[in-house]
Amino acid sequence: MTCLEAQSNIMTFIDRKLPDDKAEDFVNHMMHCKSCREELEIYYTLIVGMRKLDGGEELPKSFKTELDADLKRAIGRVRKVKRFKVSTFGVFFVAAIIGLIFYYGNILTRVYDHEQFLIKEAQGPSYFFDFFGENIDLCDTDFIEDAKKVPPPVEITNYERIHKYVLKHPRPVTEEQTTTEEEAHE
């Protein structure tokens, strides 16, 4: 901002009607340009002092501190507006990215489902249908359901197992055993 532009905006600043897009440049110019700052202090002291006197208010002890506070308030408002714009843009940008990710994921799911449908359609009733053709034997038995219908095995004790074994596998009797058994009976 040039000195001429800054000086033309002095009254709009004092009236607090300076637009936000010019306020930052105006305040920066007033902080760095000594001659424009002196002119702003003169106008500020005259205009604000006259308004306070007309309104019956008490005059401040230092117009300079009031002017500095107004300049800080103006720059603070501009920075707040900028932060709000940046944060709003950031929120919308993140929301748009998340929306695009979900949209892209939905498209990928549809493409995958369509590809799987085409593969299954091309395979026919079974995976090896192209190779075996009509000769393939399709089993209609549900082995899992059949396995559920089988009763659980009955618990057999060790004594019963030994008894079954002895009945199925009798020991051959030797001559010594028969003589000892006869002596035991007598």
VOTOR-108324 format. One record per residue: residue in three letters; x, y, z of N, C-alpha, C, CB in turn. Coordinates in steps of 0.001 Angstrom, whole numbers, plus 500000, padded with zeros to 6 digits. Glycine has a CB too. Layout:
BEGIN
[logu "ALA"; [X; Y; Z]; [X; Y; Z]; [X; Y; Z]; [X; Y; Z]]
...
***
This chain:
BEGIN
[logu "MET"; [500852; 498831; 500000]; [500000; 500000; 500000]; [500901; 501236; 500000]; [499028; 499996; 501228]]
[logu "THR"; [500565; 502185; 499146]; [501353; 503417; 499059]; [500879; 504401; 500121]; [501244; 504047; 497644]]
[logu "CYS"; [501676; 505444; 500299]; [501320; 506472; 501288]; [500008; 507158; 500906]; [502452; 507520; 501412]]
[logu "LEU"; [499801; 507417; 499611]; [498575; 508074; 499166]; [497355; 507213; 499465]; [498647; 508384; 497669]]
[logu "GLU"; [497449; 505889; 499195]; [496336; 504974; 499503]; [496091; 504900; 501007]; [496626; 503562; 498947]]
[logu "ALA"; [497166; 504850; 501796]; [497030; 504761; 503253]; [496364; 506022; 503799]; [498412; 504550; 503919]]
[logu "GLN"; [496790; 507183; 503314]; [496210; 508437; 503797]; [494751; 508584; 503379]; [497016; 509623; 503282]]
[logu "SER"; [494397; 508013; 502226]; [492993; 508098; 501798]; [492090; 507172; 502622]; [492874; 507748; 500307]]
[logu "ASN"; [492682; 506190; 503296]; [491900; 505250; 504121]; [491876; 505623; 505606]; [492462; 503849; 503969]]
[logu "ILE"; [492472; 506730; 505986]; [492529; 507113; 507403]; [491125; 507318; 507969]; [493363; 508397; 507581]]
[logu "MET"; [490288; 508058; 507291]; [488939; 508329; 507799]; [488086; 507055; 507875]; [488244; 509364; 506912]]
[logu "THR"; [488214; 506176; 506887]; [487433; 504925; 506950]; [487914; 504060; 508109]; [487543; 504137; 505614]]
[logu "PHE"; [489222; 504127; 508424]; [489726; 503381; 509581]; [489173; 503958; 510876]; [491263; 503400; 509608]]
[logu "ILE"; [489201; 505286; 511011]; [488698; 505925; 512234]; [487215; 505635; 512410]; [488942; 507450; 512195]]
[logu "ASP"; [486470; 505600; 511313]; [485032; 505291; 511375]; [484763; 503787; 511510]; [484331; 505825; 510125]]
[logu "ARG"; [485830; 502997; 511507]; [485762; 501525; 511598]; [484953; 500915; 510452]; [485146; 501107; 512938]]
[logu "LYS"; [485186; 501457; 509277]; [484513; 500963; 508077]; [485519; 500451; 507045]; [483648; 502066; 507464]]
[logu "LEU"; [486750; 500291; 507467]; [487786; 499824; 506556]; [487573; 498339; 506266]; [489199; 500073; 507149]]
[logu "PRO"; [487468; 497964; 504971]; [487244; 496549; 504644]; [488423; 495676; 505099]; [487021; 496381; 503125]]
[logu "ASP"; [488106; 494417; 505387]; [489129; 493493; 505899]; [490260; 493273; 504910]; [488499; 492160; 506248]]
[logu "ASP"; [489960; 493311; 503612]; [491016; 493058; 502629]; [492039; 494201; 502580]; [490400; 492853; 501243]]
[logu "LYS"; [491663; 495411; 503019]; [492600; 496529; 503049]; [493174; 496770; 504444]; [491917; 497787; 502553]]
[logu "ALA"; [492530; 496248; 505474]; [492923; 496549; 506846]; [494332; 496070; 507164]; [491946; 495925; 507811]]
[logu "GLU"; [494689; 494878; 506732]; [496019; 494354; 507053]; [497115; 495202; 506414]; [496144; 492898; 506589]]
[logu "ASP"; [496940; 495537; 505139]; [497937; 496390; 504474]; [498001; 497777; 505123]; [497608; 496526; 502971]]
[logu "PHE"; [496837; 498312; 505485]; [496793; 499629; 506123]; [497554; 499624; 507442]; [495343; 500063; 506356]]
[logu "VAL"; [497274; 498638; 508301]; [497933; 498568; 509611]; [499434; 498355; 509437]; [497326; 497431; 510470]]
[logu "ASN"; [499836; 497487; 508529]; [501269; 497253; 508293]; [501953; 498523; 507803]; [501472; 496118; 507269]]
[logu "HIS"; [501288; 499261; 506925]; [501859; 500516; 506424]; [502004; 501523; 507569]; [500975; 501108; 505291]]
[logu "MET"; [501006; 501621; 508420]; [501056; 502582; 509524]; [502126; 502208; 510546]; [499693; 502671; 510209]]
[logu "MET"; [502422; 500936; 510688]; [503464; 500499; 511631]; [504868; 500846; 511117]; [503356; 498978; 511877]]
[logu "HIS"; [505017; 500908; 509788]; [506358; 501082; 509219]; [506603; 502469; 508630]; [506587; 500051; 508156]]
[logu "CYS"; [505585; 503217; 508294]; [505764; 504538; 507686]; [505527; 505623; 508751]; [504789; 504728; 506469]]
[logu "LYS"; [506600; 506359; 509098]; [506536; 507341; 510184]; [505644; 508531; 509832]; [507936; 507832; 510526]]
[logu "SER"; [505734; 509009; 508603]; [504942; 510199; 508234]; [503447; 509882; 508199]; [505393; 510741; 506862]]
[logu "CYS"; [503079; 508723; 507670]; [501657; 508334; 507633]; [501136; 508081; 509042]; [501456; 507071; 506758]]
[logu "ARG"; [501982; 507542; 509896]; [501589; 507274; 511285]; [501303; 508594; 512023]; [502705; 506470; 512023]]
[logu "GLU"; [502165; 509617; 511778]; [501944; 510926; 512406]; [500623; 511531; 511934]; [503116; 511886; 512088]]
[logu "GLU"; [500357; 511399; 510642]; [499109; 511950; 510113]; [497904; 511217; 510713]; [499085; 511852; 508568]]
[logu "LEU"; [498006; 509863; 510841]; [496924; 509086; 511449]; [496707; 509524; 512896]; [497239; 507572; 511387]]
[logu "GLU"; [497790; 509744; 513661]; [497653; 510162; 515054]; [496974; 511519; 515163]; [499018; 510208; 515728]]
[logu "ILE"; [497321; 512431; 514251]; [496694; 513766; 514263]; [495204; 513651; 513980]; [497363; 514702; 513222]]
[logu "TYR"; [494849; 512971; 512892]; [493431; 512811; 512544]; [492677; 512072; 513650]; [493286; 512053; 511208]]
[logu "TYR"; [493297; 511021; 514183]; [492644; 510221; 515225]; [492369; 511076; 516458]; [493517; 509002; 515604]]
[logu "THR"; [493363; 511862; 516871]; [493202; 512705; 518053]; [492097; 513738; 517828]; [494529; 513407; 518400]]
[logu "LEU"; [492100; 514361; 516659]; [491092; 515384; 516364]; [489687; 514789; 516261]; [491444; 516106; 515065]]
[logu "ILE"; [489535; 513761; 515444]; [488199; 513208; 515167]; [487631; 512524; 516414]; [488261; 512201; 513987]]
[logu "VAL"; [488399; 511642; 517028]; [487914; 510896; 518195]; [487698; 511855; 519365]; [488915; 509770; 518589]]
[logu "GLY"; [488606; 512820; 519522]; [488450; 513803; 520597]; [487182; 514625; 520420]; [489662; 514726; 520651]]
[logu "MET"; [486921; 515083; 519213]; [485710; 515873; 518938]; [484446; 515039; 519179]; [485728; 516399; 517480]]
[logu "ARG"; [484464; 513789; 518758]; [483289; 512918; 518953]; [483027; 512691; 520441]; [483493; 511558; 518237]]
[logu "LYS"; [484084; 512500; 521212]; [483909; 512260; 522650]; [483405; 513521; 523344]; [485236; 511794; 523290]]
[logu "LEU"; [483901; 514658; 522930]; [483425; 515910; 523520]; [481958; 516159; 523168]; [484291; 517089; 523045]]
[logu "ASP"; [481599; 515893; 521907]; [480206; 516065; 521477]; [479283; 515104; 522225]; [480079; 515844; 519956]]
[logu "GLY"; [479781; 513922; 522524]; [478975; 512914; 523220]; [478996; 513103; 524733]; [479471; 511521; 522873]]
[logu "GLY"; [479751; 514036; 525236]; [479819; 514284; 526666]; [480675; 513263; 527404]; [478437; 514292; 527243]]
[logu "GLU"; [481517; 512548; 526679]; [482391; 511562; 527311]; [483687; 512222; 527771]; [482695; 510401; 526340]]
[logu "GLU"; [484366; 511550; 528681]; [485642; 512055; 529184]; [486735; 511726; 528176]; [485976; 511449; 530580]]
[logu "LEU"; [487649; 512669; 527984]; [488749; 512450; 527039]; [489772; 511501; 527645]; [489419; 513789; 526652]]
[logu "PRO"; [490317; 510601; 526803]; [491336; 509684; 527329]; [492632; 510428; 527627]; [491602; 508540; 526331]]
[logu "LYS"; [493449; 509842; 528478]; [494730; 510464; 528847]; [495717; 510377; 527694]; [495324; 509790; 530103]]
[logu "SER"; [495648; 509277; 526940]; [496575; 509104; 525819]; [495814; 508561; 524615]; [497746; 508151; 526202]]
[logu "PHE"; [495722; 509408; 523610]; [495080; 508960; 522369]; [495955; 507936; 521647]; [494794; 510162; 521444]]
[logu "LYS"; [497256; 508013; 521876]; [498190; 507092; 521214]; [497916; 505639; 521627]; [499652; 507474; 521553]]
[logu "THR"; [497681; 505401; 522925]; [497398; 504027; 523361]; [496060; 503537; 522811]; [497396; 503942; 524898]]
[logu "GLU"; [495092; 504455; 522711]; [493801; 504071; 522115]; [493965; 503736; 520638]; [492765; 505201; 522286]]
[logu "LEU"; [494774; 504539; 519946]; [495027; 504290; 518525]; [495735; 502947; 518344]; [495875; 505436; 517911]]
[logu "ASP"; [496735; 502681; 519188]; [497439; 501393; 519109]; [496477; 500234; 519358]; [498598; 501347; 520127]]
[logu "ALA"; [495573; 500401; 520304]; [494591; 499347; 520589]; [493667; 499133; 519391]; [493762; 499704; 521843]]
[logu "ASP"; [493247; 500236; 518726]; [492397; 500105; 517532]; [493143; 499420; 516390]; [491901; 501485; 517075]]
[logu "LEU"; [494413; 499760; 516225]; [495207; 499113; 515173]; [495355; 497614; 515464]; [496608; 499782; 515056]]
[logu "LYS"; [495630; 497261; 516724]; [495750; 495844; 517095]; [494424; 495120; 516920]; [496235; 495705; 518545]]
[logu "ARG"; [493337; 495780; 517263]; [492013; 495181; 517101]; [491723; 494915; 515618]; [490926; 496101; 517707]]
[logu "ALA"; [492101; 495868; 514763]; [491858; 495704; 513320]; [492671; 494541; 512761]; [492206; 497002; 512561]]
[logu "ILE"; [493936; 494476; 513140]; [494770; 493388; 512620]; [494328; 492048; 513203]; [496259; 493643; 512942]]
[logu "GLY"; [493889; 492060; 514472]; [493384; 490818; 515085]; [492136; 490310; 514385]; [493083; 491039; 516567]]
[logu "ARG"; [491234; 491216; 514021]; [490018; 490829; 513308]; [490354; 490237; 511938]; [489082; 492039; 513149]]
[logu "VAL"; [491308; 490858; 511252]; [491713; 490357; 509932]; [492318; 488965; 510059]; [492723; 491320; 509266]]
[logu "ARG"; [493156; 488761; 511053]; [493775; 487443; 511244]; [492734; 486390; 511618]; [494858; 487514; 512330]]
[logu "LYS"; [491750; 486790; 512416]; [490681; 485862; 512786]; [489901; 485421; 511554]; [489733; 486509; 513808]]
[logu "VAL"; [489603; 486388; 510683]; [488866; 486075; 509447]; [489694; 485148; 508575]; [488508; 487369; 508668]]
[logu "LYS"; [491006; 485403; 508489]; [491877; 484535; 507680]; [491914; 483118; 508246]; [493305; 485111; 507615]]
[logu "ARG"; [492061; 483011; 509586]; [492090; 481682; 510207]; [490783; 480939; 509963]; [492356; 481796; 511717]]
[logu "PHE"; [489671; 481670; 510052]; [488375; 481045; 509819]; [488271; 480537; 508381]; [487241; 482035; 510120]]
[logu "LYS"; [488727; 481354; 507425]; [488675; 480937; 506017]; [489554; 479710; 505779]; [489119; 482091; 505096]]
[logu "VAL"; [490756; 479742; 506363]; [491675; 478611; 506175]; [491119; 477358; 506838]; [493072; 478940; 506746]]
[logu "SER"; [490592; 477482; 508052]; [490060; 476302; 508740]; [488811; 475771; 508035]; [489736; 476637; 510205]]
[logu "THR"; [487969; 476669; 507543]; [486787; 476228; 506794]; [487198; 475498; 505528]; [485886; 477425; 506445]]
[logu "PHE"; [488185; 476058; 504823]; [488679; 475385; 503627]; [489255; 474016; 503979]; [489741; 476246; 502924]]
[logu "GLY"; [490006; 473959; 505081]; [490600; 472688; 505507]; [489544; 471644; 505815]; [491477; 472899; 506727]]
[logu "VAL"; [488482; 472046; 506507]; [487408; 471099; 506848]; [486733; 470589; 505582]; [486363; 471765; 507780]]
[logu "PHE"; [486421; 471501; 504672]; [485780; 471075; 503423]; [486707; 470207; 502580]; [485336; 472291; 502616]]
[logu "PHE"; [487999; 470531; 502585]; [488959; 469743; 501822]; [489060; 468330; 502378]; [490332; 470416; 501831]]
[logu "VAL"; [489164; 468208; 503699]; [489243; 466877; 504331]; [487951; 466098; 504082]; [489507; 467007; 505864]]
[logu "ALA"; [486805; 466775; 504191]; [485522; 466100; 503939]; [485451; 465622; 502487]; [484333; 467049; 504250]]
[logu "ALA"; [485942; 466430; 501567]; [485928; 466029; 500156]; [486838; 464824; 499928]; [486365; 467204; 499256]]
[logu "ILE"; [488006; 464808; 500549]; [488932; 463673; 500399]; [488301; 462404; 500957]; [490278; 463961; 501115]]
[logu "ILE"; [487692; 462504; 502137]; [487048; 461326; 502740]; [485909; 460841; 501851]; [486517; 461655; 504163]]
[logu "GLY"; [485123; 461780; 501313]; [484035; 461405; 500405]; [484568; 460705; 499162]; [483228; 462640; 500001]]
[logu "LEU"; [485663; 461218; 498613]; [486255; 460585; 497428]; [486784; 459185; 497749]; [487391; 461457; 496870]]
[logu "ILE"; [487355; 459009; 498922]; [487856; 457687; 499311]; [486705; 456694; 499395]; [488602; 457759; 500663]]
[logu "PHE"; [485604; 457094; 500051]; [484445; 456202; 500142]; [483859; 455917; 498757]; [483368; 456816; 501054]]
[logu "TYR"; [483781; 456941; 497918]; [483248; 456767; 496567]; [484132; 455814; 495772]; [483137; 458126; 495844]]
[logu "TYR"; [485448; 456003; 495860]; [486389; 455136; 495147]; [486290; 453694; 495657]; [487834; 455660; 495306]]
[logu "GLY"; [486176; 453535; 496989]; [486019; 452196; 497553]; [484745; 451526; 497069]; [486021; 452260; 499068]]
[logu "ASN"; [483667; 452286; 496970]; [482400; 451756; 496471]; [482539; 451317; 495010]; [481282; 452811; 496611]]
[logu "ILE"; [483219; 452121; 494216]; [483435; 451761; 492804]; [484274; 450495; 492708]; [484126; 452919; 492036]]
[logu "LEU"; [485345; 450394; 493522]; [486179; 449190; 493483]; [485381; 447947; 493874]; [487386; 449349; 494412]]
[logu "THR"; [484518; 448080; 494862]; [483694; 446946; 495278]; [482766; 446515; 494147]; [482876; 447304; 496533]]
[logu "ARG"; [482160; 447473; 493484]; [481259; 447140; 492366]; [482011; 446472; 491220]; [480553; 448402; 491853]]
[logu "VAL"; [483194; 446992; 490903]; [483988; 446403; 489823]; [484392; 444977; 490192]; [485246; 447264; 489531]]
[logu "TYR"; [484832; 444768; 491432]; [485238; 443435; 491877]; [484047; 442468; 491810]; [485809; 443494; 493319]]
[logu "ASP"; [482894; 442893; 492318]; [481713; 442031; 492281]; [481324; 441680; 490854]; [480543; 442705; 492984]]
[logu "HIS"; [481421; 442660; 489964]; [481075; 442395; 488558]; [482072; 441411; 487933]; [481050; 443720; 487744]]
[logu "GLU"; [483363; 441576; 488225]; [484369; 440643; 487703]; [484126; 439229; 488228]; [485788; 441111; 488083]]
[logu "GLN"; [483821; 439102; 489499]; [483547; 437785; 490068]; [482307; 437156; 489433]; [483367; 437889; 491587]]
[logu "PHE"; [481307; 437967; 489166]; [480107; 437466; 488514]; [480438; 436944; 487115]; [479035; 438567; 488439]]
[logu "LEU"; [481244; 437695; 486367]; [481618; 437258; 485022]; [482451; 435975; 485064]; [482397; 438366; 484303]]
[logu "ILE"; [483341; 435858; 486043]; [484156; 434645; 486170]; [483275; 433449; 486477]; [485223; 434813; 487267]]
[logu "LYS"; [482345; 433604; 487427]; [481450; 432494; 487773]; [480561; 432122; 486598]; [480587; 432855; 488986]]
[logu "GLU"; [480115; 433115; 485876]; [479258; 432839; 484715]; [480038; 432080; 483646]; [478692; 434155; 484129]]
[logu "ALA"; [481313; 432430; 483454]; [482133; 431763; 482447]; [482495; 430342; 482867]; [483401; 432565; 482185]]
[logu "GLN"; [482564; 430035; 484153]; [482955; 428714; 484642]; [481853; 427689; 484462]; [483342; 428790; 486098]]
[logu "GLY"; [480640; 428093; 484420]; [479544; 427134; 484331]; [479229; 426569; 485698]; [479886; 426005; 483357]]
[logu "PRO"; [478570; 425385; 485761]; [478153; 424832; 487047]; [479317; 424458; 487956]; [477298; 423626; 486821]]
[logu "SER"; [480482; 424199; 487414]; [481605; 423861; 488269]; [482884; 424381; 487650]; [481689; 422344; 488497]]
[logu "TYR"; [483919; 424419; 488468]; [485173; 425001; 488034]; [485789; 424227; 486862]; [486145; 425050; 489196]]
[logu "PHE"; [485711; 422910; 486878]; [486327; 422078; 485840]; [485358; 421736; 484717]; [486863; 420800; 486450]]
[logu "PHE"; [484269; 422446; 484594]; [483248; 422126; 483607]; [483798; 422206; 482185]; [482061; 423064; 483761]]
[logu "ASP"; [484673; 423202; 481930]; [485241; 423349; 480588]; [486069; 422123; 480198]; [486107; 424614; 480512]]
[logu "PHE"; [486785; 421532; 481155]; [487651; 420396; 480853]; [486870; 419083; 480778]; [488745; 420286; 481903]]
[logu "PHE"; [486004; 418822; 481779]; [485292; 417547; 481839]; [483962; 417567; 481096]; [485055; 417166; 483270]]
[logu "GLY"; [483371; 418724; 480972]; [482100; 418843; 480275]; [480988; 418147; 481023]; [482211; 418281; 478880]]
[logu "GLU"; [480135; 417430; 480298]; [478973; 416763; 480881]; [479349; 415525; 481693]; [478005; 416377; 479790]]
[logu "ASN"; [480586; 415038; 481548]; [481011; 413829; 482242]; [481292; 414063; 483727]; [482242; 413269; 481577]]
[logu "ILE"; [481294; 415264; 484143]; [481603; 415542; 485540]; [480446; 415070; 486421]; [481878; 417054; 485755]]
[logu "ASP"; [480794; 414463; 487533]; [479789; 413936; 488457]; [479617; 414941; 489600]; [480204; 412516; 489006]]
[logu "LEU"; [478501; 415613; 489615]; [478237; 416581; 490671]; [477550; 415870; 491825]; [477369; 417761; 490150]]
[logu "CYS"; [478111; 415974; 492987]; [477595; 415300; 494168]; [476593; 416214; 494856]; [478742; 414906; 495135]]
[logu "ASP"; [475424; 415656; 495145]; [474395; 416442; 495811]; [474375; 416211; 497310]; [473044; 416122; 495230]]
[logu "THR"; [475301; 415453; 497816]; [475318; 415128; 499241]; [475984; 416251; 500017]; [476046; 413790; 499494]]
[logu "ASP"; [475347; 416619; 501106]; [475919; 417628; 501979]; [476636; 416902; 503115]; [474819; 418608; 502524]]
[logu "PHE"; [477944; 416803; 502995]; [478731; 416020; 503938]; [478745; 416655; 505334]; [480156; 415863; 503422]]
[logu "ILE"; [478656; 417931; 505412]; [478667; 418595; 506717]; [477394; 418271; 507483]; [478817; 420120; 506554]]
[logu "GLU"; [476264; 418313; 506802]; [474998; 417972; 507468]; [474970; 416502; 507867]; [473802; 418290; 506551]]
[logu "ASP"; [475510; 415635; 507008]; [475565; 414213; 507345]; [476449; 413969; 508566]; [476081; 413403; 506151]]
[logu "ALA"; [477545; 414720; 508666]; [478441; 414553; 509810]; [477762; 415017; 511095]; [479752; 415331; 509589]]
[logu "LYS"; [476896; 415976; 510994]; [476174; 416446; 512182]; [475153; 415415; 512661]; [475471; 417774; 511884]]
[logu "LYS"; [474651; 414569; 511750]; [473633; 413584; 512102]; [474220; 412340; 512753]; [472856; 413190; 510874]]
[logu "VAL"; [475503; 412084; 512595]; [476142; 410897; 513162]; [476151; 411029; 514678]; [477592; 410713; 512609]]
[logu "PRO"; [475673; 409982; 515386]; [475654; 410080; 516851]; [477078; 410067; 517399]; [474832; 408921; 517467]]
[logu "PRO"; [477276; 410695; 518526]; [478621; 410716; 519109]; [479007; 409318; 519584]; [478695; 411726; 520284]]
[logu "PRO"; [480288; 408995; 519581]; [480725; 407656; 519998]; [480386; 407405; 521466]; [482240; 407487; 519771]]
[logu "VAL"; [480070; 406137; 521769]; [479728; 405735; 523137]; [481020; 405548; 523911]; [478867; 404423; 523155]]
[logu "GLU"; [481030; 406008; 525116]; [482213; 405878; 525968]; [482344; 404425; 526441]; [482128; 406852; 527188]]
[logu "ILE"; [483518; 403847; 526198]; [483788; 402469; 526617]; [484912; 402517; 527643]; [484169; 401548; 525391]]
[logu "THR"; [484719; 401809; 528722]; [485740; 401796; 529766]; [486884; 400884; 529352]; [485142; 401340; 531117]]
[logu "ASN"; [487996; 401014; 530029]; [489162; 400163; 529727]; [488867; 398687; 530001]; [490380; 400613; 530559]]
[logu "TYR"; [488102; 398419; 531016]; [487753; 397033; 531331]; [486989; 396405; 530173]; [486918; 396962; 532626]]
[logu "GLU"; [486019; 397147; 529615]; [485244; 396607; 528486]; [486126; 396384; 527274]; [484094; 397548; 528123]]
[logu "ARG"; [487069; 397274; 527028]; [487986; 397102; 525898]; [488830; 395833; 526067]; [488904; 398335; 525759]]
[logu "ILE"; [489353; 395617; 527250]; [490181; 394425; 527502]; [489335; 393160; 527353]; [490819; 394484; 528922]]
[logu "HIS"; [488114; 393211; 527869]; [487223; 392057; 527778]; [486921; 391707; 526313]; [485913; 392337; 528541]]
[logu "LYS"; [486646; 392728; 525486]; [486403; 392498; 524058]; [487635; 391917; 523387]; [485992; 393802; 523362]]
[logu "TYR"; [488785; 392412; 523744]; [490015; 391925; 523162]; [490238; 390459; 523512]; [491188; 392767; 523630]]
[logu "VAL"; [490011; 390120; 524749]; [490211; 388740; 525193]; [489242; 387817; 524466]; [490024; 388622; 526724]]
[logu "LEU"; [488002; 388246; 524270]; [487026; 387411; 523572]; [487394; 387212; 522105]; [485639; 388029; 523677]]
[logu "LYS"; [487923; 388244; 521494]; [488291; 388137; 520081]; [489610; 387397; 519885]; [488385; 389520; 519460]]
[logu "HIS"; [490505; 387463; 520819]; [491820; 386854; 520691]; [492084; 385885; 521848]; [492908; 387940; 520641]]
[logu "PRO"; [491548; 384682; 521779]; [491806; 383739; 522873]; [493255; 383254; 522822]; [490832; 382534; 522799]]
[logu "ARG"; [493819; 383000; 523995]; [495199; 382532; 524056]; [495226; 381024; 523826]; [495851; 382895; 525421]]
[logu "PRO"; [496212; 380527; 523099]; [496320; 379067; 522946]; [496782; 378448; 524270]; [497315; 378697; 521790]]
[logu "VAL"; [496192; 377334; 524579]; [496488; 376668; 525845]; [497623; 375665; 525606]; [495210; 375954; 526425]]
[logu "THR"; [498642; 375722; 526452]; [499779; 374789; 526357]; [499579; 373642; 527348]; [501135; 375524; 526637]]
[logu "GLU"; [500392; 372580; 527259]; [500251; 371408; 528133]; [500576; 371749; 529571]; [501152; 370274; 527657]]
[logu "GLU"; [501490; 372563; 529792]; [501850; 372943; 531154]; [500684; 373625; 531849]; [503073; 373861; 531152]]
[logu "GLN"; [499975; 374452; 531097]; [498859; 375166; 531695]; [497732; 374195; 532066]; [498342; 376248; 530734]]
[logu "THR"; [497489; 373197; 531235]; [496422; 372243; 531543]; [496778; 371405; 532768]; [496156; 371327; 530336]]
[logu "THR"; [498023; 370998; 532925]; [498403; 370208; 534096]; [498339; 371050; 535353]; [499806; 369625; 533924]]
[logu "THR"; [498732; 372264; 535297]; [498656; 373120; 536503]; [497222; 373425; 536851]; [499428; 374434; 536299]]
[logu "GLU"; [496368; 373527; 535867]; [494955; 373783; 536162]; [494314; 372552; 536788]; [494193; 374190; 534883]]
[logu "GLU"; [494691; 371328; 536365]; [494132; 370109; 536932]; [494568; 369943; 538384]; [494555; 368889; 536104]]
[logu "GLU"; [495816; 370239; 538656]; [496303; 370144; 540028]; [495615; 371156; 540913]; [497810; 370344; 540080]]
[logu "ALA"; [495293; 372251; 540378]; [494643; 373288; 541176]; [493217; 372858; 541525]; [494634; 374641; 540416]]
[logu "HIS"; [492575; 372054; 540680]; [491201; 371608; 540926]; [491199; 370484; 541963]; [490530; 371133; 539605]]
[logu "GLU"; [492188; 369740; 542102]; [492211; 368598; 543010]; [492515; 369062; 544338]; [493188; 367556; 542600]]
***
